Amino acid sequence: MLELSILGFLHEEPLHGYELKARLQALNGHIRPVSDGALYPAITRLVKAGSVEQHTEPGSGAAARRVLSLTDAGRAALMDRLREPKDVEISDGQRFFTLLAFLRFLPDPAGQAAVLRRRKAFLDTPSSFFHRDGEPMRAEEAPDPFRQGMLRIARATTAEERAWLDETIAALEDRA
């Protein structure tokens, strides 16, 4: 997801490493901090793959800045990632939010709707954090108020997400 985020932010505009890291931190929040030890190797991989290019500009002070920009190959790679996300990018909530942050760059409303339909299909599959006798446990069946809270919050969040998905898919289908 780090590489997807890098490609997505560079699709918006060229950035130097510090600006890119700040945007990544804002997107991921405190849950998944981005270390230099993860960021700069990811940038190096993207440069080697021809997806990102870098050049040096004078800094506002004495130090020069390395500015990163997306290449045509990088744009194509981003579109491929958005058009055909991995299953885990659909099923994992944080990864799906990262995908959503850049899905607007996919130019085809039908392609956008297809990604959202995959998420909706995932949400429509019965699931739970807890199981009893092989079946998903509902909030009302949880043995304590803390698990009840987890399940109630998850149910409410999922209901709101389903409503948003239905509205957005319908709007995208009208545009397609």
ABEGO torsion letter per residue (X at the ends): XAAAAAAAAAAABBBBAAAAAAAAAAAAEAABBBBAAAAAAAAAAAAAAGABBBBBBBBABABBBBBBBBBAAAAAAAAAAAABBBAAAAABAAAAAAAAAAAAABABAAAAAAAAAAAAAAAABBBBABBBGGBBBBAAABABAAAAAAAAAAAAAAAAAAAAAAAAAAAAAAAX
